């Protein structure tokens, strides 16, 4: 555990899934821990302080896009560390609600940097929760060895059931090698967050660490948000004894990373001495799992019927999202400990306790 006892920390979106988990590890270890969170009803059906937010965290209910909220917070605390988690996160939803996603994710970030400038505050470091969505479809390799970026699958491809790109296999993304090419509005806004903060910290000789998170799941995840959390959605269906419906041919691949491993990665990132400039790393399990494999694991746990392939699809959906964590392991004192089967079991126990 890094020694953060002298630090004053502001966490945007800090009452959410990752923020609460992180608060349990660090809020009691710092001089001051202030959370700014709008308690959006899509994430927080009940508009009250989450029970999982550490008691030492001071909660400011407010919108990161509101300059008055920032002025009030920064009049009270001069943060040495800013952990920027606040974001609208619905990848599919962002296509039809692009203004809301762009306003929160991009303007919320620029309001933060503008407010810091107004108050003459330059934090020692920023820690940004970025996303695997910045890669879009990522890189694929043809049978002759050529690496290329196929881009977004078209509606015509989906209609024809052409789920994969011909004569090619997907490659794991890695921040030092894979060119970001988002295929969703959400992914574009997350990449914009990286760029805005990179410009700001480089101009002021301070530090930014951006962690590109894969599909995070586990206890504490919203069970009511229809736009995020496929693991919790599948879990609730299986608990009811229902067969889980699977899109495309079941071979969509994701890297599912357990919340404990993600929170530990944030702690490890803060444990690395801050250096001027920008550091980008991937946070995942390092293992790709097909959606069908995930559903089968959940169904087995509950003795539910076998999942069934529907052939349905979502326009703009990425076929393959998996990362290499080699650079992350070499940079931080961190190793993921939860595989999918163990993580699925942990989530089922938590969901059962919530429903009870």
C-alpha positions as CSV (number, residue, x, y, z in Angstrom):
1,X,0.0,0.0,0.0
2,X,1.5,3.4,-1.0
3,X,1.9,6.0,1.7
4,X,-0.6,8.7,0.8
5,X,-1.0,10.1,4.2
6,X,0.0,13.7,3.2
7,X,-2.2,13.8,0.1
8,X,-5.5,15.5,-0.6
9,X,-7.6,13.6,-3.2
10,X,-10.5,14.6,-5.3
11,X,-12.3,11.7,-7.0
12,X,-14.8,12.5,-9.8
13,X,-17.6,9.9,-10.1
14,X,-16.2,8.5,-6.9
15,X,-19.6,7.2,-5.7
16,X,-19.8,4.7,-8.5
17,X,-18.7,1.1,-9.0
18,X,-15.0,1.6,-9.2
19,X,-15.0,4.7,-6.9
20,X,-16.6,2.9,-4.0
21,X,-14.2,0.0,-4.3
22,X,-11.2,2.3,-4.4
23,X,-12.5,4.3,-1.5
24,X,-12.5,1.2,0.7
25,X,-8.8,0.8,0.0
26,X,-7.6,4.4,0.2
27,X,-10.0,6.9,1.7
28,X,-8.9,6.2,5.2
29,X,-5.3,6.4,4.2
30,X,-5.1,10.1,3.0
31,X,-5.4,13.5,4.6
32,X,-8.6,14.2,2.8
33,X,-10.8,12.3,0.2
34,X,-13.5,14.3,-1.6
35,X,-15.9,12.7,-4.0
36,X,-17.8,14.6,-6.6
37,X,-20.7,12.6,-8.0
38,X,-24.1,13.5,-9.5
39,X,-25.7,10.2,-8.3
40,X,-27.2,9.7,-11.8
41,X,-30.4,7.6,-11.5
42,X,-29.1,5.2,-14.3
43,X,-26.4,4.2,-11.9
44,X,-28.0,5.1,-8.5
45,X,-31.7,4.2,-8.5
46,X,-31.9,5.5,-5.0
47,X,-30.6,9.1,-4.6
48,X,-28.6,8.6,-1.5
49,X,-25.0,8.0,-0.4
50,X,-23.9,4.5,-1.3
51,X,-23.3,2.2,1.6
52,X,-20.0,1.0,-0.1
53,X,-18.5,4.5,-0.1
54,X,-15.9,4.7,2.8
55,X,-17.1,6.7,5.7
56,X,-14.0,8.9,5.5
57,X,-15.0,10.1,2.0
58,X,-16.7,13.5,1.9
59,X,-19.4,13.3,-0.8
60,X,-20.3,16.4,-2.8
61,X,-23.5,15.7,-4.9
62,X,-22.9,17.7,-8.0
63,X,-22.2,17.6,-11.7
64,X,-18.7,17.8,-13.0
65,X,-20.0,19.9,-16.0
66,X,-21.0,22.7,-13.5
67,X,-18.3,25.2,-12.9
68,X,-20.0,26.3,-9.7
69,X,-19.6,22.8,-8.3
70,X,-15.9,22.9,-9.1
71,X,-15.4,26.4,-7.6
72,X,-17.1,25.3,-4.3
73,X,-14.9,22.1,-4.1
74,X,-11.6,23.8,-4.9
75,X,-12.3,26.6,-2.4
76,X,-12.3,23.9,0.2
77,X,-9.6,21.6,-1.0
78,X,-6.4,22.0,-3.1
79,X,-6.0,18.4,-4.4
80,X,-2.5,16.9,-4.8
81,X,-4.1,14.0,-6.6
82,X,-7.1,13.9,-8.9
83,X,-8.7,10.6,-9.8
84,X,-11.0,11.2,-12.8
85,X,-13.7,8.4,-13.0
86,X,-16.7,10.5,-13.9
87,X,-18.2,9.4,-17.3
88,X,-21.2,8.3,-19.1
89,X,-20.4,4.7,-20.0
90,X,-23.1,3.1,-22.2
91,X,-21.2,2.1,-25.4
92,X,-24.4,1.3,-27.4
93,X,-26.4,4.1,-25.7
94,X,-23.8,6.7,-26.7
95,X,-24.7,6.3,-30.4
96,X,-28.2,7.8,-29.7
97,X,-27.3,10.0,-26.8
98,X,-24.0,11.4,-28.1
99,X,-24.6,14.9,-26.7
100,X,-25.0,13.7,-23.1
101,X,-21.9,11.4,-23.4
102,X,-19.8,14.1,-25.0
103,X,-21.0,16.8,-22.5
104,X,-20.2,14.7,-19.4
105,X,-17.0,13.0,-20.6
106,X,-15.4,15.8,-22.6
107,X,-16.9,19.1,-21.2
108,X,-16.8,17.6,-17.7
109,X,-13.0,17.1,-18.1
110,X,-12.5,20.6,-19.5
111,X,-14.5,22.2,-16.7
112,X,-12.2,20.4,-14.3
113,X,-9.0,21.7,-15.9
114,X,-10.5,25.2,-16.3
115,X,-11.4,25.3,-12.6
116,X,-8.0,24.1,-11.6
117,X,-6.5,26.9,-13.7
118,X,-8.9,29.5,-12.2
119,X,-7.8,28.5,-8.7
120,X,-4.1,28.3,-9.5
121,X,-4.0,24.6,-8.6
122,X,-1.6,22.1,-10.3
123,X,-2.1,18.6,-8.7
124,X,1.0,16.4,-8.5
125,X,-0.8,13.8,-10.5
126,X,-4.0,12.8,-12.4
127,X,-5.2,9.2,-12.6
128,X,-7.7,8.7,-15.4
129,X,-10.1,5.8,-15.8
130,X,-9.9,5.3,-19.6
131,X,-11.4,2.5,-21.6
132,X,-10.6,-0.4,-24.0
133,X,-13.3,1.3,-26.2
134,X,-10.6,3.8,-27.4
135,X,-9.2,1.0,-29.5
136,X,-12.4,0.2,-31.4
137,X,-11.9,-3.0,-33.3
138,X,-8.2,-2.8,-32.8
139,X,-5.6,-4.6,-35.0
140,X,-6.1,-7.8,-36.9
141,X,-3.5,-10.0,-38.7
142,X,-4.0,-11.5,-42.1
143,X,-2.9,-15.0,-42.9
144,X,0.1,-13.6,-44.8
145,X,1.3,-11.8,-41.6
146,X,0.1,-8.3,-42.5
147,X,-1.3,-6.3,-39.6
148,X,-4.2,-4.0,-40.4
149,X,-7.0,-2.1,-38.8
150,X,-10.3,-3.2,-40.3
151,X,-12.4,-0.6,-38.6
152,X,-16.1,-0.8,-37.9
153,X,-18.2,-3.6,-39.1
154,X,-21.0,-2.4,-41.3
155,X,-24.8,-2.9,-41.0
156,X,-24.6,-4.9,-44.2
157,X,-22.0,-7.3,-42.7
158,X,-24.3,-7.9,-39.7
159,X,-27.3,-8.5,-41.9
160,X,-25.3,-11.1,-43.8
161,X,-24.1,-12.8,-40.7
162,X,-20.5,-11.9,-41.5
163,X,-19.3,-11.6,-37.9
164,X,-15.5,-11.8,-38.5
165,X,-13.2,-10.1,-40.9
166,X,-12.2,-12.5,-43.7
167,X,-8.8,-14.2,-43.7
168,X,-7.7,-12.5,-40.4
169,X,-7.4,-13.1,-36.7
170,X,-7.6,-10.4,-34.0
171,X,-4.6,-9.2,-32.0
172,X,-4.7,-8.2,-28.3
173,X,-4.5,-4.5,-27.8
174,X,-1.5,-2.9,-26.1
175,X,-1.2,0.8,-25.3
176,X,2.4,1.1,-26.6
177,X,1.6,-0.5,-30.0
178,X,-2.1,-0.4,-30.9
179,X,-3.3,2.7,-32.6
180,X,-6.5,4.0,-30.9
181,X,-9.4,4.1,-33.4
182,X,-12.7,4.2,-31.5
183,X,-15.8,2.9,-33.2
184,X,-18.3,4.3,-30.7
185,X,-19.2,7.7,-29.5
186,X,-18.3,6.6,-26.0
187,X,-14.8,5.4,-27.1
188,X,-14.3,8.7,-28.9
189,X,-15.1,10.7,-25.8
190,X,-12.8,8.6,-23.6
191,X,-9.9,9.2,-26.0
192,X,-10.8,12.9,-25.9
193,X,-10.4,12.8,-22.1
194,X,-6.9,11.3,-22.5
195,X,-6.0,14.0,-25.0
196,X,-7.4,16.9,-23.0
197,X,-5.6,15.8,-19.8
198,X,-2.4,15.0,-21.7
199,X,-2.3,18.5,-23.1
200,X,-2.9,20.1,-19.7
201,X,-0.4,18.1,-17.7
202,X,2.3,18.5,-20.4
203,X,1.9,22.2,-20.4
204,X,2.2,22.3,-16.6
205,X,4.9,19.7,-16.1
206,X,2.8,17.4,-14.0
207,X,1.8,13.8,-14.3
208,X,-1.1,11.8,-15.9
209,X,-1.6,8.0,-15.7
210,X,-4.4,6.7,-17.9
211,X,-5.6,3.2,-17.3
212,X,-7.5,1.7,-20.2
213,X,-9.9,-0.7,-18.5
214,X,-11.3,-3.8,-20.1
215,X,-14.8,-5.0,-19.1
216,X,-15.0,-4.5,-15.4
217,X,-17.4,-6.6,-13.4
218,X,-18.0,-7.8,-9.8
219,X,-19.7,-7.0,-6.5
220,X,-20.9,-3.4,-6.3
221,X,-21.9,-3.3,-10.0
222,X,-25.3,-1.7,-10.8
223,X,-27.9,-4.4,-11.1
224,X,-30.4,-1.9,-12.7
225,X,-28.4,-0.2,-15.4
226,X,-29.4,-1.7,-18.7
227,X,-26.5,-0.3,-20.6
228,X,-23.6,-1.7,-18.7
229,X,-22.8,-4.9,-16.9
230,X,-23.5,-7.9,-19.2
231,X,-22.1,-10.2,-16.4
232,X,-24.7,-9.0,-13.9
233,X,-27.5,-9.2,-16.6
234,X,-26.6,-12.8,-17.5
235,X,-26.4,-13.6,-13.8
236,X,-29.9,-12.4,-13.0
237,X,-31.4,-14.3,-16.0
238,X,-29.7,-17.5,-14.9
239,X,-30.8,-17.1,-11.3
240,X,-34.4,-17.1,-12.6
241,X,-33.7,-20.3,-14.4
242,X,-33.8,-18.7,-17.8
243,X,-31.7,-19.5,-20.9
244,X,-29.2,-16.6,-21.6
245,X,-29.7,-15.2,-25.1
246,X,-26.4,-14.7,-27.0
247,X,-25.8,-12.3,-29.8
248,X,-24.1,-13.0,-33.1
249,X,-22.6,-16.5,-33.1
250,X,-21.5,-16.4,-29.4
251,X,-17.8,-15.8,-30.3
252,X,-17.7,-12.1,-29.5
253,X,-14.6,-11.8,-27.3
254,X,-14.1,-9.6,-24.2
255,X,-11.5,-9.4,-21.5
256,X,-13.5,-9.6,-18.2
257,X,-11.6,-8.1,-15.3
258,X,-12.8,-8.4,-11.7
259,X,-13.4,-5.2,-9.7
260,X,-10.8,-6.2,-7.0
261,X,-8.1,-6.5,-9.6
262,X,-9.1,-3.1,-11.1
263,X,-9.1,-1.3,-7.7
264,X,-5.7,-2.9,-6.9
265,X,-4.4,-1.6,-10.3
266,X,-5.4,2.0,-9.3
267,X,-3.6,1.5,-5.9
268,X,-0.5,0.2,-7.7
269,X,-0.6,3.1,-10.1
270,X,-0.6,5.6,-7.2
271,X,2.2,3.6,-5.7
272,X,4.5,4.4,-8.6
273,X,6.3,7.7,-8.1
274,X,4.7,10.5,-10.2
275,X,6.9,11.6,-13.1
276,X,6.1,14.5,-15.5
277,X,4.3,13.4,-18.6
278,X,1.8,10.8,-19.7
279,X,1.8,7.1,-18.9
280,X,-0.9,4.9,-20.5
281,X,-1.4,1.3,-19.5
282,X,-4.0,-1.5,-20.1
283,X,-5.8,-3.1,-17.2
284,X,-7.5,-6.4,-17.8
285,X,-7.1,-10.1,-17.0
286,X,-5.0,-10.6,-20.1
287,X,-7.3,-13.4,-21.1
288,X,-10.0,-13.2,-23.8
289,X,-13.3,-14.9,-23.1
290,X,-16.1,-15.4,-25.6
291,X,-19.6,-14.2,-24.6
292,X,-20.8,-17.8,-25.0
293,X,-18.1,-19.1,-22.6
294,X,-19.1,-16.4,-20.1
295,X,-22.8,-17.4,-20.3
296,X,-22.0,-21.1,-20.0
297,X,-20.0,-20.4,-16.8
298,X,-22.8,-18.5,-15.3
299,X,-25.5,-21.0,-16.4
300,X,-23.4,-23.9,-14.9
301,X,-23.2,-22.1,-11.6
302,X,-26.9,-21.9,-11.3
303,X,-27.8,-25.1,-13.0
304,X,-29.7,-23.0,-15.6
305,X,-30.6,-24.1,-19.1
306,X,-27.8,-23.9,-21.8
307,X,-27.5,-20.4,-23.3
308,X,-29.0,-20.0,-26.8
309,X,-27.6,-18.3,-29.9
310,X,-30.0,-15.6,-31.2
311,X,-28.1,-14.3,-34.2
312,X,-29.1,-10.8,-33.2
313,X,-26.5,-8.0,-33.2
314,X,-25.9,-4.4,-32.1
315,X,-24.8,-2.0,-34.8
316,X,-21.3,-0.7,-34.1
317,X,-20.5,-3.5,-31.7
318,X,-16.8,-4.5,-31.5
319,X,-16.1,-8.2,-32.4
320,X,-13.0,-8.6,-30.4
321,X,-11.7,-6.8,-27.3
322,X,-8.8,-8.2,-25.4
323,X,-5.5,-6.7,-24.2
324,X,-2.0,-7.7,-23.4
325,X,-1.0,-6.7,-19.9
326,X,2.8,-7.3,-20.3
327,X,3.7,-3.6,-20.0
328,X,1.3,-3.1,-17.1
329,X,2.9,-6.0,-15.2
330,X,6.4,-4.5,-15.9
331,X,5.4,-1.0,-14.8
332,X,3.3,-1.5,-11.6
333,X,3.5,-3.8,-8.6
334,X,0.3,-5.5,-9.7
335,X,-1.0,-8.9,-11.0
336,X,-4.6,-9.8,-11.6
337,X,-5.7,-12.6,-9.3
338,X,-9.3,-13.4,-10.5
339,X,-10.1,-15.6,-13.4
340,X,-13.6,-15.6,-14.9
341,X,-14.9,-18.7,-13.1
342,X,-13.8,-17.5,-9.7
343,X,-15.1,-14.0,-10.5
344,X,-18.4,-15.2,-11.7
345,X,-18.8,-17.2,-8.4
346,X,-18.0,-14.1,-6.4
347,X,-20.5,-12.0,-8.2
348,X,-23.3,-14.6,-7.9
349,X,-22.8,-14.7,-4.1
350,X,-23.0,-10.9,-3.9
351,X,-26.1,-10.7,-6.1
352,X,-27.9,-13.3,-4.0
353,X,-27.1,-11.3,-0.9
354,X,-28.5,-8.1,-2.4
355,X,-31.7,-9.9,-3.4
356,X,-32.0,-11.4,0.0
